[in-house]
């Protein structure tokens, strides 16, 4: 990672004292999992769920609430189960620890140049 443990730790859950200043990704991953377990957050996380829509509710001006539609993905029965819920707030959280998504673009396999996700880019030398 390119951030120090001091910059990326949660104030209520510091890294162990013997943690090096800069961490490899697997240590950050473990830290985040430990945090979620310590504060019992996993029960609030919906793994295998795709957000398909976020929009203001009809009464947004009065309520400030949001309508969120989700679809469970990766089900064994190959069906998509959708759900709509109303929330007081919405946060969009993604970052360098997310799995990169590379869409299937027609004709990409015929392209002779270099294709990569921005997460793979490190230097301009190959260009």
Rosetta constraint file for C-alpha pairs under 8 A:
AtomPair CA 1 CA 22 HARMONIC 6.63 0.50
AtomPair CA 1 CA 23 HARMONIC 5.90 0.50
AtomPair CA 1 CA 24 HARMONIC 5.84 0.50
AtomPair CA 1 CA 25 HARMONIC 6.02 0.50
AtomPair CA 2 CA 22 HARMONIC 7.08 0.50
AtomPair CA 3 CA 7 HARMONIC 6.27 0.50
AtomPair CA 3 CA 8 HARMONIC 6.61 0.50
AtomPair CA 3 CA 22 HARMONIC 6.57 0.50
AtomPair CA 4 CA 8 HARMONIC 6.37 0.50
AtomPair CA 4 CA 21 HARMONIC 5.44 0.50
AtomPair CA 4 CA 22 HARMONIC 4.90 0.50
AtomPair CA 4 CA 23 HARMONIC 7.32 0.50
AtomPair CA 5 CA 9 HARMONIC 5.70 0.50
AtomPair CA 5 CA 15 HARMONIC 7.04 0.50
AtomPair CA 5 CA 19 HARMONIC 7.92 0.50
AtomPair CA 5 CA 20 HARMONIC 7.69 0.50
AtomPair CA 5 CA 21 HARMONIC 5.51 0.50
AtomPair CA 5 CA 22 HARMONIC 6.06 0.50
AtomPair CA 5 CA 23 HARMONIC 7.04 0.50
AtomPair CA 6 CA 21 HARMONIC 7.53 0.50
AtomPair CA 9 CA 13 HARMONIC 6.88 0.50
AtomPair CA 9 CA 14 HARMONIC 5.67 0.50
AtomPair CA 9 CA 15 HARMONIC 6.48 0.50
AtomPair CA 10 CA 14 HARMONIC 6.06 0.50
AtomPair CA 13 CA 35 HARMONIC 6.96 0.50
AtomPair CA 15 CA 19 HARMONIC 6.45 0.50
AtomPair CA 15 CA 31 HARMONIC 7.55 0.50
AtomPair CA 19 CA 23 HARMONIC 7.84 0.50
AtomPair CA 23 CA 27 HARMONIC 6.03 0.50
AtomPair CA 23 CA 28 HARMONIC 6.53 0.50
AtomPair CA 24 CA 28 HARMONIC 6.76 0.50
AtomPair CA 25 CA 29 HARMONIC 6.15 0.50
AtomPair CA 25 CA 97 HARMONIC 7.85 0.50
AtomPair CA 26 CA 30 HARMONIC 6.17 0.50
AtomPair CA 27 CA 31 HARMONIC 6.10 0.50
AtomPair CA 28 CA 32 HARMONIC 6.21 0.50
AtomPair CA 29 CA 33 HARMONIC 6.26 0.50
AtomPair CA 30 CA 34 HARMONIC 6.04 0.50
AtomPair CA 31 CA 35 HARMONIC 6.11 0.50
AtomPair CA 32 CA 36 HARMONIC 6.24 0.50
AtomPair CA 33 CA 37 HARMONIC 6.17 0.50
AtomPair CA 34 CA 38 HARMONIC 5.94 0.50
AtomPair CA 35 CA 39 HARMONIC 6.23 0.50
AtomPair CA 36 CA 40 HARMONIC 5.78 0.50
AtomPair CA 36 CA 41 HARMONIC 4.77 0.50
AtomPair CA 36 CA 42 HARMONIC 5.87 0.50
AtomPair CA 37 CA 41 HARMONIC 6.32 0.50
AtomPair CA 37 CA 42 HARMONIC 6.66 0.50
AtomPair CA 41 CA 45 HARMONIC 6.90 0.50
AtomPair CA 48 CA 72 HARMONIC 5.82 0.50
AtomPair CA 48 CA 73 HARMONIC 5.17 0.50
AtomPair CA 48 CA 74 HARMONIC 6.32 0.50
AtomPair CA 49 CA 70 HARMONIC 6.46 0.50
AtomPair CA 49 CA 71 HARMONIC 5.60 0.50
AtomPair CA 49 CA 72 HARMONIC 4.39 0.50
AtomPair CA 49 CA 73 HARMONIC 5.55 0.50
AtomPair CA 50 CA 70 HARMONIC 5.51 0.50
AtomPair CA 50 CA 71 HARMONIC 5.21 0.50
AtomPair CA 50 CA 72 HARMONIC 6.28 0.50
AtomPair CA 50 CA 73 HARMONIC 6.69 0.50
AtomPair CA 51 CA 68 HARMONIC 7.25 0.50
AtomPair CA 51 CA 69 HARMONIC 5.99 0.50
AtomPair CA 51 CA 70 HARMONIC 4.39 0.50
AtomPair CA 51 CA 71 HARMONIC 6.45 0.50
AtomPair CA 52 CA 68 HARMONIC 7.76 0.50
AtomPair CA 52 CA 69 HARMONIC 5.54 0.50
AtomPair CA 52 CA 70 HARMONIC 5.38 0.50
AtomPair CA 52 CA 71 HARMONIC 6.78 0.50
AtomPair CA 53 CA 67 HARMONIC 7.83 0.50
AtomPair CA 53 CA 68 HARMONIC 5.71 0.50
AtomPair CA 53 CA 69 HARMONIC 5.04 0.50
AtomPair CA 53 CA 70 HARMONIC 7.10 0.50
AtomPair CA 54 CA 66 HARMONIC 6.84 0.50
AtomPair CA 54 CA 67 HARMONIC 5.77 0.50
AtomPair CA 54 CA 68 HARMONIC 4.64 0.50
AtomPair CA 54 CA 69 HARMONIC 6.55 0.50
AtomPair CA 55 CA 66 HARMONIC 5.74 0.50
AtomPair CA 55 CA 67 HARMONIC 5.34 0.50
AtomPair CA 55 CA 68 HARMONIC 6.69 0.50
AtomPair CA 56 CA 60 HARMONIC 5.67 0.50
AtomPair CA 56 CA 64 HARMONIC 7.67 0.50
AtomPair CA 56 CA 65 HARMONIC 6.38 0.50
AtomPair CA 56 CA 66 HARMONIC 4.60 0.50
AtomPair CA 56 CA 67 HARMONIC 5.96 0.50
AtomPair CA 57 CA 64 HARMONIC 7.83 0.50
AtomPair CA 57 CA 65 HARMONIC 5.89 0.50
AtomPair CA 57 CA 66 HARMONIC 5.22 0.50
AtomPair CA 57 CA 67 HARMONIC 5.56 0.50
AtomPair CA 57 CA 86 HARMONIC 7.85 0.50
AtomPair CA 59 CA 63 HARMONIC 5.91 0.50
AtomPair CA 59 CA 64 HARMONIC 7.51 0.50
AtomPair CA 59 CA 65 HARMONIC 7.62 0.50
AtomPair CA 60 CA 64 HARMONIC 4.46 0.50
AtomPair CA 60 CA 65 HARMONIC 5.42 0.50
AtomPair CA 60 CA 66 HARMONIC 7.22 0.50
AtomPair CA 64 CA 88 HARMONIC 6.54 0.50
AtomPair CA 64 CA 89 HARMONIC 7.86 0.50
AtomPair CA 65 CA 86 HARMONIC 6.61 0.50
AtomPair CA 65 CA 87 HARMONIC 5.58 0.50
AtomPair CA 65 CA 88 HARMONIC 4.59 0.50
AtomPair CA 65 CA 89 HARMONIC 6.51 0.50
AtomPair CA 66 CA 86 HARMONIC 5.50 0.50
AtomPair CA 66 CA 87 HARMONIC 5.18 0.50
AtomPair CA 66 CA 88 HARMONIC 6.27 0.50
AtomPair CA 66 CA 89 HARMONIC 6.62 0.50
AtomPair CA 66 CA 90 HARMONIC 7.13 0.50
AtomPair CA 67 CA 84 HARMONIC 6.82 0.50
AtomPair CA 67 CA 85 HARMONIC 5.81 0.50
AtomPair CA 67 CA 86 HARMONIC 4.61 0.50
AtomPair CA 67 CA 87 HARMONIC 6.50 0.50
AtomPair CA 68 CA 84 HARMONIC 5.61 0.50
AtomPair CA 68 CA 85 HARMONIC 5.38 0.50
AtomPair CA 68 CA 86 HARMONIC 6.19 0.50
AtomPair CA 68 CA 87 HARMONIC 7.39 0.50
AtomPair CA 69 CA 82 HARMONIC 7.01 0.50
AtomPair CA 69 CA 83 HARMONIC 5.64 0.50
AtomPair CA 69 CA 84 HARMONIC 4.33 0.50
AtomPair CA 69 CA 85 HARMONIC 6.51 0.50
AtomPair CA 70 CA 82 HARMONIC 5.57 0.50
AtomPair CA 70 CA 83 HARMONIC 5.37 0.50
AtomPair CA 70 CA 84 HARMONIC 6.44 0.50
AtomPair CA 71 CA 80 HARMONIC 6.06 0.50
AtomPair CA 71 CA 81 HARMONIC 5.49 0.50
AtomPair CA 71 CA 82 HARMONIC 4.34 0.50
AtomPair CA 71 CA 83 HARMONIC 6.47 0.50
AtomPair CA 72 CA 80 HARMONIC 5.91 0.50
AtomPair CA 72 CA 81 HARMONIC 5.46 0.50
AtomPair CA 72 CA 82 HARMONIC 6.54 0.50
AtomPair CA 73 CA 80 HARMONIC 6.34 0.50
AtomPair CA 73 CA 81 HARMONIC 7.90 0.50
AtomPair CA 74 CA 78 HARMONIC 7.15 0.50
AtomPair CA 75 CA 79 HARMONIC 6.56 0.50
AtomPair CA 75 CA 80 HARMONIC 7.43 0.50
AtomPair CA 94 CA 98 HARMONIC 6.31 0.50
AtomPair CA 96 CA 119 HARMONIC 7.06 0.50
AtomPair CA 100 CA 117 HARMONIC 6.76 0.50
AtomPair CA 100 CA 119 HARMONIC 6.79 0.50
AtomPair CA 101 CA 117 HARMONIC 7.68 0.50
AtomPair CA 102 CA 117 HARMONIC 6.64 0.50
AtomPair CA 104 CA 108 HARMONIC 7.59 0.50
AtomPair CA 107 CA 111 HARMONIC 6.78 0.50
AtomPair CA 116 CA 120 HARMONIC 6.35 0.50
AtomPair CA 116 CA 121 HARMONIC 7.28 0.50
AtomPair CA 117 CA 121 HARMONIC 7.09 0.50
